């Protein structure tokens, strides 16, 4: 819920009234506080007090309120036998906490509690009659004031339990409103600091209170138009003040610093209320309003204003203690909710930054991914996926799972993922990458365990090399619709130490789809991992059958279908999913030559490139390609001792790759006026769409790309 939005709930009870008896809620949630809607028709039943369905008067949180002699929920006679029948007790018996009946000689004790419409966690609703002590009448649907300390104690117990059920800010504030209206007050206004401080933060600037929520009892005929009864507006005033700046040294500041609730007719409150609710609104005289500061663990974070109608009995002195208890529990709950919200935000940010924000678009392969946390309350985990472009238009596909799904697991996952990216940049074989990841995990700690699968796809050779470290095997969906679980060496998990990893090279035909995943997708308390893998294979094959043998399913739709296989109880762990569609590069779109490191190599490279462009109908790129190829090849043969490779790839762009056996990478540098060279990379940087240099285990590759129209 937006923290700046002021919402107003027209009723505080949970039981639904008949449609004819429900008042029409005004369109404006704030203006409705001070406007009168159409009253309900004659004979509408009284409004029940709010309560939980599972609370009974026998429970510690139940509070029963007396009703007039012989009056039922709608003014019909109620006998003792009828009351016993309502509770399921024998005739003549009553609830555990009920008081003696009216026939007993003690006239000063309350009558038995009503178990009619108001039987719930909060006191029952008084439906008409007079106050026994004051002789004043009470409005139908309004609760009688609590006379006994036991009533207040049970009410505070029920209210605090309701407040404690909330886990976020809005639930706690709503719990406070629903617990107090109409049992304790006819209306409530809750103001909170804007913004709310978190933990030990020391906010700068003035203290600003924002009206967070209001609640009231519904309007009926006997309220005389007081929809928010304790606030009496001057003419043409329709809303309460939504924002309030607490002036240092002002009356409101002094009341908030005092922490204790005060009646509205107290001198300090009389000066503070106009500052809180505005100068145009006033509260009625007498003790019919309580202003209670909300103090958290370290500071005041807001205020609550409890209100009663002018025709209702006023608050008593003991009600200040009730207001103090409600304010204290609510403020501490709000403090915890704010801290929980900050932790959830940090967890989300941590997980988001440790996973790829977007997937790359390497040549010859399309990618899609999904990540699901174990639960909403544990949003971080150790699962990760990655796609890393490699030299030669190859791409590394990685998926891993660190043991556990906590902040520690996420931190370890981030370190392993960074290590894998660094090792991939060195163009090491997959088994060597896993070996170095195993060493890194041992350096992080003796119990840092993880599974990982590392695969390298070559779109030119249409081959994929896979090494596994205790991870579930991938599933390959062929173009015809057949799905198979690839047989890869299982290996030991990362962190065990002293284990050799093996790699296997398999065919990756064009149109096939490789699915990498973590064990959270296929393993749960209800099924073992191999049963889950078989279900995954069947689900992929069934999805492919929907699109036909010649059209593989779209990657995004395929990922969604795979996740839909999860049923209730199947989410025990994080889930990371990476899907790769192999398009490959046709042999006719590849041109490869080996050039001896001699002075004639640049000229030969220009002629070979010109012929390839002519064969591909890309003559418009001839001048740019000849110039850039000449510069890059000249720089390579100057220091190389072995033949230089020149490769042209035609895909959606034209890519040129020049490899040599010198590991030093070229860098852009400012050439002096007297230098004969050093300007070739400036030409590449100016004319090419993209360019780069990557170090290999046998040397390096310098590449650049140019756009073409075909």
N, C-alpha and C positions, 0 to 999 in steps of 0.2 A: 504494500500500500504506500502511496506517495505520502511522505511525512509532512508535506505542506498542505495537504488537503484536509479540510475540516468536514467530517462526516457526522451525521446525526441520525440515530436510529429511533424510529418512532415508538418502539416498544421495547421493554426490557425483559419480558417474559418469553419463555420458549414455547409454551403451549399455544397452538393455533386457535384463534377464536373463529366463531361462525362468520361467514362472509358478510352477513348483514350487520354484525356487531363491530366489525373492524373499522376504525376511522381511516379516512383517505389521507395518505401521506402527502404533505405539500411537495411541490416540485423543487423548491429551493431548500437544501438541507439546513442552511443557517437561518434563513428568514423564517423557516417554519417554527423556530423557537419562540417567536414572538407574534405569530399570527394564529388565528383561530380557524380551524377547519370545520366542516359541517359536522354537527353532533350526530351520534348514532341514533337510530330510532328508539322509540319508547320500548321499555321492557328488555333492553339488551342486558345480558348477564354481566356480573361484576368481572373485573380483570383479575386473573389469577396472578399470584406472585411467582417470580421466576424460581426455578429449582431444577436440579438434575433429576432425571427419571429414576435413578437408582437410589436416591436419598429418601428416607422415610423418617417420620417423627421419632422412631426408635434409634436412629443413627445419631452419633455425637454431634453432627452438624445440623440436625433438624431443629427448627424453632417454630413452635405453634403459637398463634395469636388468638386471643379469646374473641368470641362472637357473642352477640346479644342472645338473651334467653330465647330458646325455641326458634331461632332463625337459621335457615339453611342458606345455601349459596344464592338462591334467588328469592329469599324472603319467605320460604315455606317452613312450616313447623318441622323441627327435627327432634326426635325423641332420643333417649339414651340408647334404646335398642337399635335405632337407625344408625346412630354414630358407631355403635359396636359393629354393625353389619358392614359399614363402610370400610372398617379396618380389618375385617375378618376375625375379630375377637369375640368372645362370648358376650352375651348381653350383660350389662352392668360392669364390664371391665373397660379399661382405657389404656392409652399408651403408657409407656414406661415413665415418661417425663410429664404426664398430664397432672393437673391439679385437682383437688376435691371438687365435686359437683356443687351446684347451687343449693342443694338440699342440706349440705353440711353446715354446721353452725358457724364456721369462720367466715364472716362477710368481707374480710379485707383481702382475701386471697383471690387470684384470678379464677375465672371459670375454665372448664376443660377446653383444650385446644381443639379447633375445628379440623377435621380431616377431609374437608370438601375439596373445592377447586384449588385451595392453597397448600395442599400437602406436598411438600418438596423440601429442598435443602434450606430454603429461606422461610420466614414466618408466613403463616397463612394470611389471606387478605380479609380485612374486616369489611363487611358488605353493608353496613348501615347501622344506625343506632347512635348512642351517646357514649362518651368517655365516662367510665365509672367514677373517676376521681374529680374531673373538672366539670362534668355535665355538659360539655360542648359536643356538638354533633360532628361526625366525621363523614367525609364524602364516600360514596360507594366506590369500591375499587382501590381504596387507600388503606395502607397497613396501619394497624394500631401501634402506638408507641410501645417500645419495650420497657416493661416495668421492673423486671427482675434481673439480677446480675447473671443468673443462669441463662436467660434469654440472650443477653448480650454476648456471653461467652460462647454459646452455641452458634450465634450468628457470625461472630468473628472467626470461629473455626471453619465454618462453611465457606465464608467469603475468602479467607486466605487460601483455602484449598483450591477454590476456583481460580484465584489469581495465579497460584503456583502452577496450574496446569498449562499456562501459556509458555511458549518457548521463544517467541519473537515479540517485538515491541507492540505490535498491534493486538496480538492475542492477550497480552497482559493488561493493556489499557482497556480492552473490551471486557476482560474478566472483572476489572474493578467496577466498570459501569454496570454490568449486568448483575453483579453481586449486591450492589447498593440500591439500585432502583428496581422496584418501589419499596423494598424491604426497609431500608434505612432512610432514604430521602426520596423526594418526588422527582428530582432532577440533579444532574451532576455536570460540571464542566471540568475538563482536565487540560491543564496547560503544561507544556514541556519546553525546555530550553531548545533554542534553534540556533546553531546545531547542538545536538547532544554531545557533551564531552565523553571521551572514551578513556577508561582506565585512569592513568595518572596525568592525562593531558591537562594543561593549564590554558584554557581558552583566553584569547586576547580580545579586546574590544568590549563593548557593553553587553550586559546580559539581556537577551531577548527571549520572551516567552511567546510561544505560538499555541493557539487553541487547537489541541490535537483531536479531541473527541467530546461530544456531548451526548447525553442520554436523558430520557424523561419518561414519565408514565403517559399513556395515551390520553388525549383530551376527551372528556365526556360532558354530560349536561351539567353536572354539579361542580365543575371546576371554574365556572363563571369566566371562561375565556382565557384563563391563565395557562397557556401552553408550556411556558417556562415560568412557573408561578412566582419564584422569588425575584425575578427581574421584571420591574415595571417600567416599560419604555415611555419616554416622553413622546409627544405627537410626532408622527412621520419618522420614527426610528424603527428599523426593521431587523437589524442584526446586531450581535454582540461584537466586541472588539476582537479581531482575530490575532493581531500582533500587539505585543506590549513590551516596551523597553523599560527595564528596571533602572530607575535613576539611582546612582550612588547617593546614599544618605537619605533617600526618600522613604515614605511610609511603607511602601510595599517591600522595599529592600530590608527594612527593619523587621517586618513580620516574617519574611523568609529566613532571615538570619536567626530569628528566635526559634525556629523549627517547630514549636508547639502549635497545634491548631487553636484557633481563636473564634469566638462568635462574631457575627457581623456587627453587632451593636457595641463591641469593644472599641475604645478610642482609637487604638492602632488600626483595627480593621476598617473603621469608618473612613479613615484617610487613605487606606491602601486599596480598597475595592474600586473606587473610581479610576485609579491608575491601572487596575487590572482589566476591568470590563468596560471602561470608557466613562466619560463624564455624563453622557446622556442617559445612562441606565442606572437605576438604583435598586436596592434590595429593600423589602419591607422591614418594618421595625420588629423588635423582639428577637428572640434567639431562634430564628428560622433559617439561618445560613451559617455555615461553618467554613472557614478558610483554613485549609490544611496544607502546609508546605510539604513537598515531596523531597526528602533528603536521601541521597544514595550513600555509598560507602564513604565518600570524601567531600561531597558538596551538595547543595540544593540543586535539584534538576528540574523542578517545576512546582506546580501547585494544583490542588483539587478544591473545588467549591461545591459543597453539598447544600442543597436547597430544599425547602418545604413550602407548600402553599400557605398563603395567609390564613386560610380557614382551617388549617391543620394544627394539631398541637405542636408547640415549639420543641426544639431540641432541649434536652436536659444536660446537666453538667457532666454526667457519666458518659454522654454521647461524645464528648471531646476525647475520651480515652478510646472509644471505638474508632473515631476518625483518625486518631494518631496511629492505631494499629493498622488500619487500612492503608494509610499513607506510607507507613514504613515498609510494609510488605510489598506494596506496589513499586516504591522507589528502588528497593533492592532488586526486585525482579526486572525492572527496566534497566538497571545497571548491568545485570547479568546478560540481558538480551542484547544490549549494545555491544558488550564484549564478545558475545557469541557471534553477532553479525560481523564484527571486525575480524574474528578468526576465520569465519567462512569466506570473507572477502580475500584475506591473505592466502587461504588455501586455494581458492579459485585462481588468483593471480599466479601463485607458484606453479600450479598445474598447467595453466595456460602458457606461461613462458617456457616451461620445460618441454612442451610438445611443439611440433612444427605449427607455426601460424598458418602457413599455406604450403601446399605441396609443389615441388618444382614441376616443370613441363619438359622433361628430357625427350630427346629425339627417339622415336620408335616405340614409345610406351606411354600409356595413359594410366593415371593413378586416382584412387579414391580411398578415403579413410574414415574411421569412426573411433570415438573413444567414449566409454561410459564408466563413470565412477562406481564403486561398489554400492554406495548409498548416498542419499542427499546429505546425511550427517557426516559422511566420510568422503569428501570430494577429492581427496588426493590419494595417489597410490603409486605403485612402482612399475606400472605397465607403460611401455612407450613404443612408438613406431617411428620410422624415418625413411626418407628416400634421398639419396646423395648422388648427384651427378658425378661421373668419373670421366677421365680422359678416354678418347676414342668413342664418344657417344654412348658409353656404357652407363649403367645406373646401379647403385647398391641399394638393396631393399633390406631393411632391418626391422625386426620386431623383438622385444624383450620384456621380461617380467621379473622385477625384483621382489623378493619374498616380503609379504605384508602389504598393507595399504595405509600407511601412516605418513606423517611428515618426514620421518627418517627415511622411509622407503623412497619417497619422492626425491629427497636430497641425493640419495645414492644413485637413483635412476638418472638424475641430471648429470652426475659426474660420469657415469658409464656412457651415457649418450654423447657427451662431449668428447670422451675418449674415442668412441667409435667414429665420430666425425673426423677427428684428427688422424686416426689410422687410415680411414678411407682416403683421405687426401694424399697419403703416401702410396696409394695403389698397391697395397699389400694383398696377397691371396686371402680368401675368406678364412681359412684355417689359422693363418697367422694373426688375423684381426682378433679372432676369439682367444688365441693364446695370450695376446697382450691385454685383452680385457680381463682375462683370468688373473693375470699378475696385478692389474690395477685393483681388482676387487679384493685381493689378499692384502694389498697395502692399505685399503680402507678399513679393514678389520677382519677378525677371524670368522665372524658369523655373517659376512656379507655375501649372501647367495643370490644368484639370478640365473634365469634361463635366457637363451638368446638364439636367434636364427639369423644368419647373415648370408645373403644371396647377391650375386652379381650377374646382371643380365646384359648380354651383348647383342644389340639389335642387328648388327651386320652378320655375325655368325649364327644368329638364331639359337643361341645356347645360353644356359644358365648354370652357374656354379654355386652350390649350396653347401654351407657348413653349419652344423647344429651343435648346440650346447644344452642338452637336456630339454629342448623345447618341443611342443607338439608338432608333428609333421605338417607341411603345407598341403593344400588341396589344389589340384590343377583341373580346370574346366576346359575341355577341348572344344573346338569350334562345332563339332557335330553334336554336342550336348552331353558327351560322356565325362563324368567327373571321377577322378582317381586321387587317392591319397599317395603322395610321392614317398618312395622308400629312400630315406636319407639316414645316414649313421646317427644314432641317438645322441651319443656323446654324454659327457658329465656336465653338470651345471657349472657356471662361472663361479669362481671362488673356492672350488674344491682344491685346486692346485695339483701340479704334477701329473696332469692328464693331457694326452695328445688328442688333438681334434682332427677329424678327417673331412675332406671335401669330396663331393660327387658332382660330376658334370652331366647335365641332362639336356634333352632337346626342349626348345621353347618355340613351338610353331606359331606362325602368325595367326592371330585371332584367338589364341588361347588366353585364359585368365588364371592368374596365380593368386591364391588367397592365403595370406599370412595372418595369424591370430594368436591371442594368448589363451591360456587354459580357462580363463573365466567364461569363455564362450561355450566350451564343451564339457566342463566339469562342474558338478555341484553336489550337494548332499543327496540329491535324488538320482544321480547317475554317475557312473565312472567315466573316465576320460575317453576310453575307446568307444564306448556306447555313444558318447556325445560326438566324437569325430565321424562315426558312421551316420548319425542323424544329420550332421552338417553336410556330408557328401550327398546324401539323399535330397536334402533341401536345395542344394545348388543345382543338382541335376533336374529336379522338378521345376525350378525357376527357369532354367535354360530351355526346357521343353515348351514353355509358354511362348517363346519368341521364335521357335523353329530351328532347324539344324544349321541354317545358313546365316543366322543373325544372332550373335551373342547378346545376352541381356545387357542393358545399360549398367555401367558400373555403380552409379548412385542407387539405382533401384535394386541392384543385386545386394549391396550392403544393407539396405533397409530390410530386404527379405531375409537375409541371414540373421539379423538381430531379432526379427519377429519370431524366430524359432524358440526364443526364450519364453518359458512359461512361468507361472507363479512359483516362487521358491527356487528358481534357477539362477538368481543373481547373488552369488556368494562372494564374488571377487570382481576386480576391475576387468574391463574388456577393452583391448586394443585390436583394431582390425585394419589391415592394409590390403587393398585389391589392386592388382597390376594387369592391365590388358596389353598383351604383346602385339604390337603392330609390325615391328621389325622394319628393316630397310632392305629393299629388293637389291639383288646383286647388280642389276642394270643401273642403279642409282649410286654406285660406288666406283671410284677410280683410285687405284693405289699404285705407287711407283717407289722404287728405291734408287736413290741418287748417290753416286760416289762423292765424297767430300773433296771436290776439286773446283778450280776456278770456273769451269764450264757448266757447273751444276745449276746456277741461277738461270742461264739462258735456256738450258734443257727443260727446267721446271716451267718456264713461261710457255714454251711450245707445247708441252704436254697438257697444260691447263687450257690453252686455247683450243686444242683439239677436243677435249672433253666438253667444254662449253658449247662448241659447235654441234657436237652430237646431241646435247641436251636442249638445243635451241635457246641458249642463254647468251647469245652474242652481245647483248647490251651490257653484260658485266665483264666483257673481255678486258677492257682497259684497266678497270679497277683491280680485277683479280691478278692480271699480269704484274701490275705495280706492287701490290701487297705481297704476292708470292715471291717476287724477286727480292724484296727487302727481308722477308723472314728467312728464306732459304740462304741468302748471303750471310746473314748473321749466324745461321746454324753451321754452315760448312767452314766458317772461319775458325771454329774451335773444335769441331767434331773430329773424331778419329775413326769412326765406323760409318757405314752408309747412312744417309739421311732418308727418312720416309716422308713422302708427300701423299696425302689422301684428300680427295674431294668427295663430299657427300651431298646429294641432292634430296632434300625433303621439302618442308615448307619454306626453308631457307637454304642458302648455299653455304656449306661449312667447309673450311679448309684447315687441315691439321698438318703440322710439320714437326717431326720428332727427331731427336738426336740423342747422343750418349753423354751430354754434358749436363750435370745436375743443377748448375747455377741458373736461376730464373732471370730473364731480362726485366729491367725496370725502366720506367719513364724517368728521364733526367734531362735537365736543362743543358743543351749543348752550347759550348762557347762559340764565339764568332770564328775562332781559328781552328775549330775541330773539323776534321774531314767527314766524320761519321756521327752516330748518335741521334740521328733524326728519323730513322726508319720507323720506330714505334709511334712517333707523333703522326706519321702518315696513316699507320694502322688505326690508331685511336680516332683519327679524324674521319676516315672513310668507312670503317667497318661499323656494322650494327652493334656487334659485341665482340670482345676479344678477351683472351686470357692466356695464362701459362700455368701448367700443372707439373709438379715434380713426380717422376716415376721412379720405381726401384732401379730401372736401367738408364735413367736420364731424365728427359723432360719432353713435354709437348706444348707447342705454342699454336693457338688456334684463333680463328676469327670467322665471323658470319656476315653474310651480305643478304639483303632482301632481294627477291626476284618476283616477277609478275606471273610466271607460268605455274 
